[in-house]
Amino acid sequence: MKKVLTFIAVALALTTSAFAQKDTKKPNAQPTPTAPIAWEFKSHDFGTVNMGPTADVIFKFKNNSNAPVVITNAAPSCGCTTPTWTKTPIMPGETGEVKASYGTEGRPGYFQKSVKVTLDNGDITDLTISGTVVSAKK
């Protein structure tokens, strides 16, 4: 009888400990930091666009860091894409932008191009545009 009671006590103790909740938080755990630069989006599909006018999109970002950032360069993957960007320092909490313009004239068909954006804080981001250029109907 003593062995049976010991067995039941051990089984009860193991069962109780299996259902006990553990605190999974690490002591002094820090919240996950937000990205220093938060882009609204990093790619844009124009869908179908008519040949002739440029296809333009503005990529916006917010500076979530504690220091101003400057876009030092925005390099397109080819000469058919022209970037323009915010030239002044983007202060903490403020937004900056990069405009990508794709020249559609004489370029029928599908395209996918990129603009490599470099910031003075070392961040590098590839922005991508894509779409299909069709001849305008007359």
DOMIDREN-966659 format. One line per 2 residues: number of its first residue (from 0); for each residue x, y, z of N, C-alpha, C. Coordinates in Angstrom, 1 decimal. Example, Ala and Ser with C-alpha at 12.3 -4.5 7.8 and 13.67 -1.06 7.14 Angstrom:
BEGIN
0> 13.2:-5.7:7.8:12.3:-4.5:7.8:13.2:-3.3:7.8  12.8:-2.2:7.1:13.7:-1.1:7.1:12.9:0.0:7.9
//
This chain:
BEGIN
0> 0.8:-1.2:0.0:0.0:0.0:0.0:0.9:1.3:0.0  2.0:1.2:0.8:2.9:2.3:0.8:3.5:2.7:-0.5
2> 3.8:1.6:-1.3:4.4:1.8:-2.7:3.3:2.5:-3.6  2.1:2.1:-3.4:1.0:2.7:-4.3:0.8:4.2:-4.0
4> 0.8:4.5:-2.7:0.6:5.9:-2.3:1.8:6.7:-2.8  3.0:6.2:-2.7:4.2:6.9:-3.1:4.1:7.1:-4.7
6> 3.7:6.1:-5.4:3.6:6.2:-6.8:2.5:7.3:-7.2  1.4:7.3:-6.5:0.4:8.3:-6.8:0.9:9.7:-6.4
8> 1.6:9.9:-5.4:2.2:11.2:-5.0:3.2:11.7:-6.0  4.0:10.8:-6.5:5.0:11.2:-7.5:4.3:11.5:-8.8
10> 3.3:10.7:-9.2:2.6:11.0:-10.5:1.8:12.3:-10.4  1.3:12.6:-9.2:0.6:13.9:-9.0:1.5:15.0:-9.1
12> 2.7:14.9:-8.5:3.7:16.0:-8.5:4.2:16.2:-10.0  4.4:15.2:-10.7:4.8:15.3:-12.1:3.7:16.0:-13.0
14> 2.5:15.6:-12.7:1.4:16.1:-13.5:1.2:17.6:-13.2  1.3:18.0:-11.9:1.1:19.4:-11.5:2.2:20.2:-12.1
16> 3.5:19.7:-12.1:4.6:20.5:-12.6:4.5:20.7:-14.1  3.9:19.7:-14.8:3.7:19.8:-16.3:2.8:20.9:-16.7
18> 1.8:21.2:-15.8:0.8:22.2:-16.1:1.2:23.6:-15.5  2.2:23.7:-14.8:2.7:24.9:-14.2:3.1:25.8:-15.4
20> 2.8:27.1:-15.3:3.2:28.1:-16.3:4.6:28.6:-16.0  5.3:28.7:-17.1:6.7:29.2:-16.9:6.7:30.6:-17.4
22> 7.5:31.4:-16.8:7.6:32.8:-17.2:8.7:32.8:-18.3  8.3:33.0:-19.6:9.3:32.9:-20.7:10.0:34.2:-20.9
24> 9.7:35.2:-20.2:10.4:36.5:-20.4:11.7:36.4:-19.7  12.7:36.9:-20.5:14.0:37.0:-19.9:14.1:38.2:-19.0
26> 14.8:38.1:-17.9:15.0:39.3:-17.1:15.7:40.4:-17.8  15.2:41.6:-17.6:15.8:42.7:-18.3:15.7:42.7:-19.8
28> 14.7:41.9:-20.4:14.5:41.8:-21.8:14.1:43.2:-22.4  14.7:43.5:-23.5:14.4:44.8:-24.2:13.4:44.5:-25.2
30> 12.5:45.5:-25.5:11.5:45.3:-26.6:12.3:45.2:-27.9  11.7:44.6:-28.9:12.3:44.5:-30.2:12.3:45.9:-30.8
32> 13.5:46.4:-31.2:13.6:47.8:-31.7:12.9:47.9:-33.1  12.4:49.0:-33.4:11.9:49.3:-34.7:13.0:49.5:-35.6
34> 12.8:49.3:-36.9:13.9:49.5:-37.9:14.2:51.0:-37.9  15.5:51.4:-38.0:15.9:52.8:-38.0:15.2:53.5:-39.2
36> 15.0:52.8:-40.3:14.4:53.4:-41.5:13.2:52.5:-41.9  12.0:53.0:-41.9:10.8:52.2:-42.2:10.2:52.7:-43.6
38> 10.4:51.9:-44.6:9.8:52.2:-45.9:8.3:51.8:-45.9  7.5:52.7:-46.6:6.1:52.4:-46.7:6.0:51.1:-47.6
40> 6.8:51.0:-48.6:6.8:49.8:-49.5:8.2:49.9:-50.2  8.7:48.8:-50.7:10.0:48.7:-51.4:9.9:48.2:-52.8
42> 8.7:47.9:-53.2:8.5:47.5:-54.6:7.1:48.0:-55.1  7.1:48.3:-56.4:5.9:48.8:-57.0:5.7:48.2:-58.4
44> 4.5:47.6:-58.6:4.2:47.1:-60.0:3.2:48.0:-60.6  3.6:48.6:-61.7:2.8:49.6:-62.4:1.6:48.9:-63.2
46> 1.7:47.5:-63.3:0.7:46.8:-64.2:1.0:47.2:-65.6  0.0:47.5:-66.4:0.2:47.8:-67.8:0.2:49.4:-67.9
48> 1.2:49.9:-68.6:1.3:51.3:-68.8:1.5:51.5:-70.3  1.0:52.7:-70.8:1.2:53.1:-72.2:2.6:53.6:-72.5
50> 3.0:53.3:-73.6:4.3:53.7:-74.1:4.2:55.2:-74.3  5.3:56.0:-73.9:5.4:57.4:-74.1:5.7:58.1:-72.8
52> 4.7:58.4:-72.0:5.0:59.1:-70.7:5.8:58.2:-69.7  6.5:58.9:-68.9:7.3:58.1:-67.9:6.3:57.5:-66.9
54> 6.7:56.3:-66.3:6.0:55.7:-65.2:6.7:56.1:-64.0  6.0:56.8:-63.1:6.6:57.4:-61.9:6.0:56.8:-60.6
56> 6.8:56.6:-59.6:6.3:56.2:-58.3:7.2:56.9:-57.2  6.6:57.2:-56.1:7.4:57.8:-55.0:7.4:56.8:-53.8
58> 8.6:56.4:-53.4:8.8:55.5:-52.3:9.1:56.5:-51.1  8.3:56.3:-50.0:8.5:57.2:-48.9:9.0:56.3:-47.7
60> 9.8:56.9:-46.8:10.3:56.3:-45.6:10.3:57.2:-44.5  10.2:56.6:-43.3:10.3:57.4:-42.0:11.6:57.1:-41.3
62> 12.2:58.2:-40.8:13.4:58.0:-40.0:13.0:57.7:-38.5  13.1:56.5:-38.1:12.8:56.1:-36.8:14.0:56.1:-35.8
64> 15.2:56.5:-36.3:16.4:56.6:-35.5:16.4:57.8:-34.7  17.4:58.0:-33.9:17.6:59.1:-33.0:18.5:60.2:-33.7
66> 18.9:60.0:-34.9:19.8:60.9:-35.6:19.3:61.2:-37.0  19.7:62.4:-37.5:19.3:62.7:-38.9:20.0:61.7:-39.8
68> 19.3:61.4:-41.0:19.9:60.6:-42.0:19.9:61.4:-43.3  20.9:61.1:-44.2:21.0:61.8:-45.5:21.1:60.7:-46.5
70> 20.3:60.8:-47.6:20.4:59.9:-48.7:21.7:60.4:-49.5  22.7:59.5:-49.5:24.0:59.9:-50.2:24.0:59.5:-51.6
72> 23.1:58.5:-52.0:23.1:58.1:-53.4:21.8:57.3:-53.7  21.3:57.4:-54.9:20.2:56.5:-55.4:20.6:56.1:-56.8
74> 21.1:54.9:-56.9:21.7:54.5:-58.2:20.7:53.5:-58.9  20.3:53.9:-60.1:19.4:53.0:-60.9:20.2:51.8:-61.5
76> 19.4:50.8:-61.7:20.1:49.6:-62.3:20.3:49.8:-63.8  19.7:50.8:-64.4:20.0:51.1:-65.9:19.7:52.5:-66.2
78> 20.1:53.0:-67.4:19.8:54.3:-67.8:18.4:54.7:-68.1  17.5:53.7:-68.1:16.1:53.9:-68.4:15.3:54.4:-67.2
80> 16.0:54.3:-66.0:15.3:54.7:-64.8:16.0:55.9:-64.2  15.3:56.9:-63.8:15.9:58.1:-63.2:15.4:58.3:-61.8
82> 16.2:58.3:-60.8:15.8:58.6:-59.5:16.0:60.0:-59.1  15.1:60.5:-58.3:15.3:61.8:-57.6:15.0:61.6:-56.1
84> 15.6:62.3:-55.2:15.4:62.0:-53.8:15.5:63.3:-52.9  15.1:63.1:-51.7:15.2:64.2:-50.7:16.7:64.5:-50.5
86> 17.1:65.7:-50.7:18.6:66.0:-50.6:18.9:66.6:-49.2  18.0:67.0:-48.5:18.3:67.6:-47.1:18.2:66.5:-46.1
88> 18.9:66.7:-44.9:18.8:65.7:-43.9:17.4:65.4:-43.4  17.1:64.1:-43.2:15.8:63.7:-42.7:15.9:63.6:-41.2
90> 15.3:64.4:-40.5:15.4:64.4:-39.0:14.6:63.3:-38.4  15.0:62.9:-37.2:14.2:61.8:-36.5:12.7:62.1:-36.5
92> 12.0:61.0:-36.8:10.5:61.2:-36.9:10.0:61.8:-38.2  10.8:62.3:-39.0:10.4:62.9:-40.3:10.5:61.9:-41.4
94> 9.9:62.3:-42.6:9.9:61.4:-43.7:10.8:61.9:-44.9  11.3:61.0:-45.7:12.0:61.3:-46.9:11.4:60.5:-48.0
96> 11.9:60.8:-49.2:11.4:60.0:-50.4:12.4:59.9:-51.5  12.1:58.8:-52.3:12.9:58.6:-53.5:11.8:58.4:-54.6
98> 11.9:59.2:-55.7:11.0:59.1:-56.8:11.8:58.3:-57.9  11.2:57.3:-58.4:11.7:56.5:-59.5:10.9:56.7:-60.8
100> 11.5:57.1:-61.9:10.8:57.4:-63.1:11.4:56.5:-64.2  10.5:55.7:-64.8:10.9:54.7:-65.8:10.5:55.3:-67.2
102> 11.5:55.4:-68.1:11.2:55.9:-69.4:10.6:54.8:-70.3  9.4:55.0:-70.6:8.7:53.9:-71.4:8.9:54.0:-72.9
104> 9.2:55.2:-73.4:9.3:55.4:-74.9:10.3:54.4:-75.5  9.8:53.7:-76.5:10.6:52.7:-77.3:11.0:51.5:-76.5
106> 10.3:51.2:-75.4:10.6:50.0:-74.5:9.3:49.2:-74.3  8.8:48.6:-75.3:7.6:47.8:-75.1:8.0:46.5:-74.4
108> 7.0:46.0:-73.7:7.2:44.7:-73.0:7.4:44.8:-71.5  7.7:43.7:-70.9:7.8:43.7:-69.4:9.1:44.3:-69.0
110> 9.1:45.0:-67.9:10.4:45.5:-67.3:10.4:45.3:-65.8  11.6:45.1:-65.2:11.8:45.1:-63.8:13.1:45.8:-63.5
112> 13.1:46.9:-62.8:14.3:47.7:-62.6:14.4:48.0:-61.1  15.6:48.4:-60.7:15.8:48.7:-59.3:16.6:50.0:-59.1
114> 16.4:50.6:-57.9:17.2:51.7:-57.5:17.8:51.4:-56.1  19.1:51.4:-56.1:19.8:51.1:-54.8:20.0:52.4:-54.1
116> 19.4:52.5:-52.9:19.4:53.8:-52.1:20.4:53.6:-51.0  21.4:54.5:-50.8:22.4:54.4:-49.8:22.2:55.6:-48.9
118> 22.2:55.3:-47.6:22.0:56.4:-46.6:23.4:56.6:-45.8  23.6:57.7:-45.3:24.9:58.0:-44.6:25.0:57.2:-43.3
120> 24.0:56.5:-42.8:24.1:55.7:-41.6:24.5:54.3:-42.0  24.7:54.0:-43.3:25.2:52.7:-43.7:24.1:51.8:-44.3
122> 22.8:52.2:-44.1:21.7:51.4:-44.6:21.7:51.5:-46.2  21.5:50.3:-46.8:21.3:50.3:-48.2:20.0:49.5:-48.5
124> 19.2:50.1:-49.3:17.9:49.5:-49.7:17.7:49.4:-51.2  17.3:48.3:-51.7:16.9:48.1:-53.1:15.4:48.3:-53.3
126> 15.1:49.3:-54.1:13.7:49.6:-54.4:13.5:49.0:-55.8  12.3:48.4:-56.0:12.1:47.7:-57.3:10.8:48.2:-57.9
128> 10.9:48.4:-59.3:9.7:48.8:-60.0:9.5:47.8:-61.1  8.3:47.5:-61.5:8.1:46.6:-62.6:6.8:46.9:-63.3
130> 6.5:46.3:-64.5:5.3:46.6:-65.2:5.5:46.1:-66.6  4.5:46.4:-67.4:4.5:46.0:-68.9:4.1:47.2:-69.7
132> 5.0:47.6:-70.6:4.7:48.7:-71.5:4.0:48.2:-72.7  2.9:48.9:-73.1:2.2:48.6:-74.3:2.1:49.8:-75.2
134> 1.9:49.6:-76.5:1.8:50.7:-77.4:0.4:51.4:-77.2  0.4:52.7:-77.2:-0.8:53.4:-77.0:-1.7:53.2:-78.2
136> -3.0:53.0:-77.9:-3.9:52.8:-79.0:-4.3:54.1:-79.6  -4.4:54.2:-80.9:-4.8:55.5:-81.5:-6.2:55.4:-82.1
//
